[in-house]
Amino acid sequence: MALFTLGLNHHTAPLAVREQVAFHVERVHQALGDLTRCKPVHEAAILSTCNRTEVYFATDVPEAATQWLLDYHHLARHELEPYLYTYPERDAVRHAFRVASGLDSMVLGEPQILGQMKEAVRLAEEAGTLGTTLHKLFQHSFAVAKEVRSTTAIGANIVSMAAAAVRLAERIFERIADQKILFIGAGEMIDLCARHFAAQHPKQLVVANRTVERGLVLADRFGGTAIKLEELGERLPQFDIVVSCTASPLPILGLGMVERAIKARRHRPMFMVDLAVPRDIEVEVGEMDDVFLYTIDDLAQVVESGLESRQAAVVDAEAIIAERVDVFLRWLATRGTVPVIRSLRDAAERARRHEVEHALKSLAKGEEPARVLEHFSHRLTNKFLHAPTQALTQADADRDQFQAIVSRLFHLHPESRVDE
């Protein structure tokens, strides 16, 4: 059974493709169960974010996971295969370490991916699909990420998606302080965006969320208010800036709703940022004259401005990862010997118990203890050495190789001999 990673990300697939294979949190348990029950996959974890969908799994038939992904999302092979990558063992381990360390992120060195990986592990544990191999892989990934972040400058001068959104808004509006802002959703990304926009002291800050109570908790921290999602159609015309990031499988803001809002605003411009995958705002909205709509891929171009200062740290980070990959693969290699070691110990224990019983019976008969002990040690030694001795005497073409293996196993030396 080998380790693999199957997936696509912002390097290999555009947003329109990524959103087709995104897994919503509430469906991950079902998906993992479906993968491990119906396919020859023994362990599995799903990492699904705005920038990537990846399946980490252990199997002897990697193609089974690819077919499952296509079937699960009802996609034809030609629609998805050009964007997919499948990494075998060493590459899969290296990839996991790079992802956890932020080296494979749209924002180089960003820390959010580590939390998202930990959430993927938690969901796999709950689903019962995180076995020993994947558990060890992710624990090593988290340790490597910690080492990279603490010993290199990979996280220095990060320009986040949230900061990029503010920069783009400043291109449209002279002063953010004069604008009214609506945040749709109350997750981690909206929290980050709210922090950056709130620092500009906007005229009004409102959070729209399916659960008003959760939205209110976020809004209170920034002196804002909260509304229900059902109120969007009525309230949308009031806002100059809209930032959305929910887990909705369907768009929340459709073309018709935005058209009505723009008309009510008398065609005053509206700046919109859609950070969700799948998208929260219909694509056609971006074609409107008075709407400036940006997706997560659009923001990546702004983010690149802070990249140069972190590139030097990549070399150091890659060196750390390469070393840690070797460590993990050595551990993985030993996993294959565990059944043999267990069988060897079981056989030795059976032989020991049998000889102890034989010795105890001899003592019960009144035989001399020293003689019983001597007899016991000879019988036990002969039992332990019988199999390797027989194998040595029966070896033919590979006799020299077999002798070398036995010498290594029992720490023998050329000068070793039995005194006559």
N, C-alpha and C positions, 0 to 999 in steps of 0.2 A: 504494500500500500504506500503510495507516494503522495507528496504534497504539491498542490497546484494553486495558482491564482488565475481566475478568469474574469475579464471585465473590459470596461472602456472608461475613458476619462476625457477631460477637456483638451488633452493633447491629441487624441485619436478621433474624437467625435464632436460634431457641433451640438449646440443646445437642443435643436429639434430632434436629434437622435437620442441624446442623453435622457430627455424627459420621457421617452417611450419605455425605458427600462428601469425607471426609478422605482424603488420599493418604499411604500409608506410604512411608517413605524408599526401601525396596527396590523399590517399584513405580513410582517417579517416572520413571526412565529409560524404562521400557516405555510409560508413559502419554504422555510427551512425544513419543516416536517414533510412537505411534499417532496422536496429534493432528496432527503435521506431515506424516506420510505419507498419511493417509487423508482429510485435509481441506485446503482451500485456505488453510492457515496456514503462513507462511514462517518465523516465529520464535516461540518460546514458552518460558516459564518458569513453574513452579508453586510457589507459596508456600502451604504447608499447615501450620498450627499449631493449637493448642488453640482459638484464637479466630477463625480465619479459614481459608478456602480460596479462593485467588485465582489466576487464570491471566492472566499478562501476555503479550500476543501481538500480532503484526503480520499483517494480512490485509486483503483488500478485501471479505471476506464475514464480518462479525462473528457473524452468526447461526450460522455453521458451528461455532464454538466452543461455543456454548450447546447445540446439538444433540449435539455430541460428549460434553459433560459429562453430559448426561442419559443417553445411551447407555452411556457408560463405567460409570456407577454403577447402571445398570438402573432408572432412575427415570422416572416419567411426568411430563410437562411441568407438570401442575397440582400435583404434589407439591412441586416445587422452585421454579418460576418466581416465586411471590410473594415469595420471600426473596432472589432474585438481583438484582444490579446490574451494568449494563454501562456503563463509562465510556469515551467517545470521547476522542480525542487530548489536548486540554488538561486535561480532567478526569482522565484516566488518569495523566498526568504529575504533576498536583497530588496525586492520591491516593497515588502511589508515594512522593513526597517526604514526605507526612504520615505514612504508615505507617513509613517508615524513621526518622523523627524522634520516633516514639512518640506522636504526636498522635491517632492512631486506635486506640490500644491500650485494653484494658480497664483497665489501670493506666496512667494518663496519664503519659507521659514515661519509661516503663520501657525499659531498654536491651536486653533480650533479643531483641526483634524485629529489631534490626539484624543480630545474628549469624544469625538464622533467614533473613533475606533474603540474606545472603552465602552461606549454605548452599544456598539455592534457585538462586542464580547458578552456584555450583560444579556442581550437579547438571545444570543446563541446558547448561553448557559441556561436561561429560562426555558428555551425550546428543547434542551437536552441534546444538542448537536455539537457541543464543544468538548471534544475528547482530549486525551492527553497531549497529542501532537499539536493541535491548534492552540490549546491553552499555553503550552510552552512557547509556541511561536509568538503569541501576542505579549506574553510576559517579557520575553526577550525584546520585542519591538518597543515596549514602553521603557525598558531600561536603556536601550540604545538612544531613544529620543531624549531621555533625560540627560544622558552623557553628551549628546551632540549639542543640546541647548545650553548646557552648563560649561562646556569647554571650548565652544566656538562662538563666533559672532553671527550665526545664522539668523538670529531673531532681531538683529539690530536694525533700526530705522525702517521698520515695516510700515508700508502704506497699505492699510486695510481696505477691504471693500467698502466699509462704512465711511472711512475718510475719503475714499474716491468718490462716493456718492455726494458728499458735501462739496467737493471740488467742482464736480459737474454742475451742481445746483448753482454754485457761485458764478458759473459762466452764463447762466440764464437770468438770474436775479442779482441785482447790484448788492442787496443786503438781505441775508437770510433772516435777520431780525425783523424785517417787515412782512414776513410771509407766515401763512398758516400751514401747518404740517399735519398730515394724516399718516399714521403707521397702521398697516393691516397685518395682524398677527401679533404674537407676544412671545415668540421663541428667542433663542440666543442671538440670531442675526439681527432681528428687530431691536433687541436690547442694545446691541453694539451701535446700530445706526442711530437709535434714539439718544444715546450718550453723545455721539459726535454732533448731531444736529442741535441738541439741547444746549451744548456749549456755545452756540451762536445766538442763544436767547431769542428764539422765534416768537412771533406775536401770539401764536396758539399752537398747542401740541395735543393731539387727540389720538388715542389708540382704539382701533376697532378690532374686536376679537369675538370668536364664537362664544367664549365664556367671558362675560363682562367682568366678573370678579378678578380673573387672572389679568385681564387688560388693565383693570383699575390699579392693581398692584404695581404694574410697570409704569403706568401714567403718573401715579402719585410720586414716584421717585424723581420725576422731572417737572413736577408742578403742572401736569396735564390732566385731562379727563378721559373717560372711556365711553364707548358706545357699542351697540350690538352690530354684528355684520349686516343684519336685516335693515339697518338704517343707512347703509351706504348709498343707495340710490337717491335718497332724500338729501343727505348731507354732503355728498361728493362735490357739488359746485362751490362749497365754501373754501376748499383747500387749494393752495397754490402748488404744494409739493406732496406727492403720494409715494410712500415706500411700502412695498408689499412683499411678504415672505411667509407663506402658510404651507401646510401640508395637503392642501386641497387637490384632489385628482383632476378637477376641472377649473377653468378660469373663474375668478371671482368678479372681475371687472370686464364686462363685455363691451363691444363696440357701441351698441345702442345706449348703454348707461353713460359712457363717457361722452358720446355725442350730445346727449341731453345736458350733461354737466357743462360742457363747453358753451353750449347755446345759452344756458342760464348765466354763465360768467361773461357773456357778451364777447366771447372769443379772446378773453385774457389768457395768456399762455399757462399751461399746466406742465410741471416737471414730474415725471413718473419713473420710479426705479422698481423693476421686477427682479427680485433675487430668488424667486422660487423655481424649483424644478420638480414637477412640471410647472409651467408658467401660470401665474395668477392673472395676468392681463393678456387679453386676446392680441395676437400679433398685429391684426389690422389697425389697432389703436395707434400704433407707431406711425401709420401713414397719414394721420390727421395733421393738418397744417399748424394747429395751435397746441399740439402735444409733443413734448420732448420725452420719448420713452427709451430707457436704457435697460438692457438685460445684464445678467451677471457676466456674460462674455464681453459685453461692451466695456464694463468697468475694468476688465483686465488690462486694457490698453493704458488706462490712467495709472494703474498699480505699478506698471513697469518702470515708472520714473524713480522708484526707490530701490531698484534691483541692483545697480552697480556696486553699491556699498556692501552688499551681502555676498557677491559672487566669490570673493576671495575665501570666504568661510566654507564654501561648498567643497573645495578640495580637502580641507581638514575633515569635514563631515563624512565625505565619501571614504576616506581612509579608515575612520572609525568603523563605519558600516561594513567595509570589506573584512576587517579583522573579526567583527562580531558575527558575520555570516559564517565564517569558518568554524567558530566556536559552536554555533548552533548546529551546523551540519555534522560536526563530530558527535554531538549529543544524539542527533537523529540517527546516525549510523549505528550507535550502540543499541538503539531500540530494537534493531533486527536480531541482535544476539540474546535479548532477554528470554525468549522461549527456550533457547538451547541451554542457557545458564540455569534456568528454572528446572529443566528436565535433568540436567547433570546433578544439581543439588538434591532433587527428589530421589534419584537413583542412589546417590551416596547415603542419603538418610535412611532409605529402606535397607541398604546393606548394613549400616551401623545398627539399626534397631534389631535386625535378625541376629547379628553376632552378639549383641548384648543379651538377648533372650537366651541364646545358646550358652553363654558364659554363666548366666544366673542359674540355669538348670544344673550346670556342672557343679557350681558352688553349693547348690541345695543338696546334691548327692554326697557332699562332704569332701570333694576333691580339694587338693592343696591350692590356695588362692594364687600363689606365685606361678604355679604351673598353668592354672586357668587363664591368668592374665597374659602369660607368654603365648599360649595357644590362641587366645582371642586376638592379640596383635598380629600374629602371623596370618590368621584367616582373613582379617580385615584388610591387611596389606595386599594379600593375594587377590582378593575380590576387586580392590581399587585398580590394581595393575593388570588384571586379566585382559580387559578390552584393548587398552593401548598396546600391550605386548603382542596380542594376537594380530592386531592390525599391522604392526611393524613386521612380523614374520611373514605375513601374507602379502605385503606390498610388493609390486612388481616394477613396472616402468617408472613409477613415481616414488621409488624407495628413498632416494636422496632428499627429495622435497619433503616427504613424510617424516623422515628422520629429523630434518631441520625444524619442522613444526613441533614435534614431540620434545626436542631439546629446548625449544623456546618455552613451551608450555610448562615444563618441569624444571626450568632453570638449570639445565645440564651444561657441562663444559667438556671440551675435547679430552681434557686430562682426567675426567671423572672415570673411575673404575671401581669395580667391586673387589675388595681384597679377598684372596683365596685363603 
